[in-house]
Structures are given as structure tokens and as C-alpha cells.
Amino acid sequence: MRTYNSKALRIEFAAPWVKCLIIAIAFFIVSVLIYLLPPNNLPIDGVLLKCNRVILSISISLFLISVLLRIFFTQAKQIKHMIMIGLYYRRYGNPLCLRDGEFLPIIKVKQLSNTKFLLTIYAIVVNAEILQKLGVTVSSILNRRYQRFAVTVLNTDVALSYVQYTLEDVTIDKSFSFYSVDQMKPVRQTVFVVQKGDSIDLTTSGSILVAGKTRSGKTTGIISILIQALLCGRDHQYSQITIIDPKCAELSVLPHVVTVDDDVEATAILQSLKEFEAAMRKRQRILNERSKQIGDAVHWWEFDMHPSFLFIDEYVACRSLFPKKAEKGSDYCLAAFDNTLKRIVTMGASAGCFVILSIAEASVDEGGLPTMLKNAMTTKILFKPTLTEGRLIWDSLKLENFPERVYSAGDCWFSSTDGEHDDVAFCHFPHMRFPVYRELGRLLKEYYGESADGGVPQDGARRENTISY
Ligand SMILES: Nc1ncnc2c1ncn2[C@@H]1O[C@H](COP(=O)(O)OP(=O)(O)OP(=O)(O)O)[C@@H](O)[C@H]1O
């Protein structure tokens, strides 16, 4: 069927293999009838017998063709067929409001993985605006074998010529646990796992913004990334893992974690930011040198550089520690903190230096995260999300198909500019079933213990905490 027909019968929407099977059965019945009740009670021999054999062989051939068609009726074709019935058969409500004689929109379905399909509907007859509102309808059309599938992402082509729907099995549990820190060692030092089958690829993404209310799993999620980075070890090219805990909470008692000074000032924090920036510039110089030698742009991961991370826990609280104005002869003030951070976020990725900021409130600008930083951070994670918070982090169009539900610690919405996770998707960070803080402290000690030849020397600002778990 190429045009809409409100009087079309259900059989017209049957799958090709079903149509073929029905014709095969019809031929078979005719053949049996001829055999049992020959016309005019003629004896079944001669021409009649030959005719009957032909009819029977057509029936068998059609049956075999129908079996073949069924075998090659892939999952993508089944979904396409289901969507076509849901959209074009009048008994299902005609959601596209088509009129008799109008051309039917072209539908394509591509299988992306066992649990993911990409449905494209071309906006030729129906405009893209109507197709954009079709997410829920498409999800409910999917039934029987595909009832666990729903639209999770909806994208409209810039020229508004088609709308794409990502269909995913939303019941699959991708969460998993690590029972020991050794299981967390990444296969490559640029790819860090966030859940079964999903990871952050540092070769294609930049700094990371992590938001979520208290007890939502932010710190645990970030620690899982830091542990993977620590397990890669330190390179001899100024790599650093700097953790800043301005709240003087659990993290602050770990070795090499920077926290507020004894007089509740943040001079050590500013100093550690400056050192991180200095290391970043040294790494960039190494890369520039190599680029000059090679005569082409080079990437940090091609020269065995390991990623550097600067993690600022509770970024908003951290900012509040700084005085607005610096005293004479000093640069200790909020502007120095903000500017250093902006430079690291915007320039760091090319030298393998990334910032992780955690914020409890997803608010931006006044009292929250500057819009410039929010936009520069290319991986965004919102723990225990709500649509209201999500809209402050992502374009609200990207969240159109996200039903709000009850989330538990570790559940989040996640996006990254790595070409695979550009659209916001649900994610559950790994559960670490071992004494996380003890292991983090041990790994930090080991990491900086390796610095003897070539790394950045230990700074005075970094607190050498010794409390052990
Ligand atoms: N991925 C996860 N799976 C299961 N439970 C988790 C996960 N992540 C965190 N939790 C649990 O949730 C609780 C809160 O986690 P966490 O301290 O990381 O949250 P937070 O958002 O950083 O809170 P706060 O702002 O108070 O520090 C922890 O007790 C932890 O056991």
C-alpha cells in the first residue's frame, strides 16, 4: 500500500510471509477439493490429475517461499511492519491524521544492537512537528515480542525532513557491581566504564559535570571514574589526579586530597588548581614539540599520556570559600579561582586534562554553575534526576521522552559527546562492593608513590593526611 485507504482490510497489512502462506493454503485446499470432489464427477486421471499436481506444487512452492520470507523477516522488519499497522490501519486511530488517497510516509528501521533499533519516519506527507509528538504513540504501538521496547531518544533532522526514534529495551538492567578494586582496571586508559556496555571515551569528550541531590550517588559515581584513572597509573608526563574536598568531609581525610586550610581559607585549593594548570601546560608543550617534529597534530593518548583529573567536590560550596577581592600583593580571590578553572576546562582536554565538578543543585548562573562552564563540560551526569533539574542541564527537547519515575542512588541520566551518547540516556553507575574510601586512599598513595622520575613534584599545599580506614 502506497496511499492511505480508510477502508483497507486488516489482511492488506499482513506481513509478506503471512500473505504467501494464506495463498499457499488456498491452493492446497483447491487441490484437495479437486481430488475429493472432481468437477462433474469426472474420474481423477489424465488432464485433471496433471492440473491438480500443478496446483499442489504451486501450493508447496508458496509454502516454502513463505517459510523463507519468515526466516528473513528480521527483527527490524518486524518492528517496521508493526509500526506501519499502528500508523496506517484506521482501526488503530489514524494517529497521523491521514486522508484517503494521501501518500503514506516512508518508514525505515535499522537494528543498532540486540536491544536497540533506530526508526526513521520521513516527513514528506506529514510534517516533522506531528512526527515529533509521536514518541508515546510509537512506544505503545510496540507490543507482543517488542512490548519491552520504548522510544528513549527522539531526534529531528536539521532540515526537518525526517524524525528518528531510538527504540530500546527499557527493562534491561545494565547495572553491575565491582567486588574488588582490581576488577575496575580499564582495558584502555582513555575509556572508563559507567555501566554494562557504556563508557566515557576521553578521546572524544571533555570535562565532566556531575549534578544530583545529596545521597544520590554523585561522589560514589565520581570515585568509580577516579579509581579507574588511578588504576592506569601515573605517566611520566605530568599526569595528576587532584581531588579537592572543600566540605572537609570523608574525602578530605584521604592522602593527597586537598581541602580547606586550618583557618578555613582556600589558599591550598587555589594553589592546587594552579599546579594542575601548570602541569597541563607542560603536557601541552610536550605535545606541541612532538607535533612540530611530526609535522601534524598529535593526540595525548598516542604518546602514552595517561589522563589527568581535577575533581572539585561541591563546586558551589568551594566557590563560596573565596573572598570576592584579593588583598594587595595577592591573587587569592574568587576571580583567580574562576579564571584558572575556566582555562583548565576549556584548554585541558587536548592535553588529556579533565575537570570533574560536582554540584548538588542543577541551577546555573546566580549561586550555581556559570553557563560558560556548563556548556564547556561535554559529559553531563544527573543523579536521581527530575525533569525540572534535567532541563537546566540539557536542552528540554532532548528530555521529551523521559518519563519521570522513582530513582535510587546510582541511577542517573547521562550524555557525552563521544558520538554514541550524545543523546541523554538512563544509566546506573557500578556499585562498588568493597571499602571504597580505603581503596581510594591506597590507590592515591600508590599513584603518587610512582612519581619519583618525571612527574610533577609533590606540592606543599597538598595535605599529607594519614588517617587510614
Ligand atoms: N551505583 C550505586 N549503586 C548502589 N548504591 C549506590 C550507588 N552509588 C551510591 N550508592 C549508595 O548511595 C549512598 C549515597 O552515595 P554518595 O555518598 O555517593 O551520594 P552523594 O550524592 O555524593 O551524597 P552527598 O552529597 O551526601 O555526599 C551511599 O550510601 C551508597 O552506598
Residues whose N, C-alpha, C, O or C-beta is under 5 A from the ligand:
A	BS01	LIG	K213 T214 R215 S216 G217 K218 T219 T220 G221 A409 G410 F429 P430 H431
